[in-house]
Amino acid sequence: MQISLTQNADRLLERMMTLGYTDPVDIIEIALERMMSELSDQESPEMMAWFRTEVAIGADEADAGEFSDFTLDDIKAQVLAAHTSKSA
């Protein structure tokens, strides 16, 4: 298989070669292997089962009224206030 690289991809390969890689094919293979590894980590049956379990727990807690109306900013302010009071 042959591919044509964009100018950006070509520049990236050149940058990687200045970092010590000697073969553009090796660089592409490493990149593709990492992409496949990330995809398989994210979409593994175990990861999806864990995700579904966690979502179900959260949905059950919300149905039982066990949730907070705090925003992320509210939570950050509480954490910073607690940390500041401990430091003082």
C-alpha positions as CSV (number, residue, x, y, z in Angstrom):
1,M,0.0,0.0,0.0
2,Q,1.2,3.5,-0.8
3,I,-0.1,6.7,0.7
4,S,0.4,10.3,0.0
5,L,1.2,12.5,2.9
6,T,-0.1,15.9,3.6
7,Q,2.4,18.7,4.1
8,N,1.6,18.7,7.8
9,A,2.2,14.9,8.1
10,D,5.5,15.3,6.2
11,R,6.6,18.1,8.6
12,L,5.7,15.9,11.6
13,L,7.7,13.0,10.2
14,E,10.7,15.3,9.6
15,R,10.4,16.6,13.2
16,M,10.3,13.0,14.5
17,M,13.4,12.2,12.5
18,T,15.3,15.1,14.1
19,L,14.5,13.4,17.5
20,G,16.4,10.3,16.5
21,Y,14.0,8.1,14.5
22,T,15.7,7.0,11.3
23,D,12.9,5.4,9.3
24,P,9.6,7.2,8.5
25,V,7.9,3.8,8.1
26,D,8.9,2.9,11.7
27,I,7.4,6.2,12.9
28,I,4.1,5.5,11.2
29,E,4.0,2.0,12.5
30,I,4.6,3.1,16.1
31,A,1.9,5.8,15.7
32,L,-0.6,3.4,14.4
33,E,0.2,0.8,17.1
34,R,-0.4,3.5,19.8
35,M,-3.6,4.5,18.2
36,M,-4.8,0.9,18.2
37,S,-3.8,0.4,21.8
38,E,-5.7,3.5,22.9
39,L,-8.8,2.4,21.0
40,S,-8.7,-1.0,22.4
41,D,-8.2,0.4,25.9
42,Q,-11.1,2.7,25.5
43,E,-13.5,0.2,23.9
44,S,-12.6,-3.0,25.7
45,P,-15.6,-5.1,27.0
46,E,-14.2,-4.7,30.5
47,M,-14.1,-0.9,30.2
48,M,-17.6,-0.7,28.7
49,A,-18.9,-3.0,31.5
50,W,-17.3,-0.8,34.1
51,F,-18.7,2.3,32.5
52,R,-22.2,0.9,32.3
53,T,-22.0,-0.1,36.0
54,E,-20.9,3.3,37.1
55,V,-23.6,5.0,35.0
56,A,-26.2,2.7,36.5
57,I,-25.0,3.5,40.1
58,G,-25.2,7.2,39.3
59,A,-28.7,6.9,37.8
60,D,-29.9,4.9,40.8
61,E,-28.5,7.5,43.2
62,A,-30.1,10.3,41.2
63,D,-33.5,8.5,41.2
64,A,-33.2,8.2,45.0
65,G,-32.5,11.9,45.3
66,E,-28.9,11.4,46.2
67,F,-27.3,14.1,44.0
68,S,-26.0,17.6,44.3
69,D,-27.0,20.8,42.5
70,F,-23.5,22.2,43.0
71,T,-21.7,23.4,39.9
72,L,-18.0,22.6,39.2
73,D,-17.2,26.2,40.3
74,D,-19.1,25.6,43.6
75,I,-17.1,22.4,44.3
76,K,-13.8,24.1,43.4
77,A,-14.6,27.0,45.8
78,Q,-15.4,24.6,48.6
79,V,-12.2,22.6,48.1
80,L,-10.1,25.8,48.0
81,A,-11.8,27.2,51.1
82,A,-11.2,24.0,53.0
83,H,-7.6,23.9,51.8
84,T,-7.0,27.5,52.7
85,S,-8.5,27.1,56.2
86,K,-6.2,24.1,56.9
87,S,-3.2,26.0,55.7
88,A,-3.9,29.1,57.9
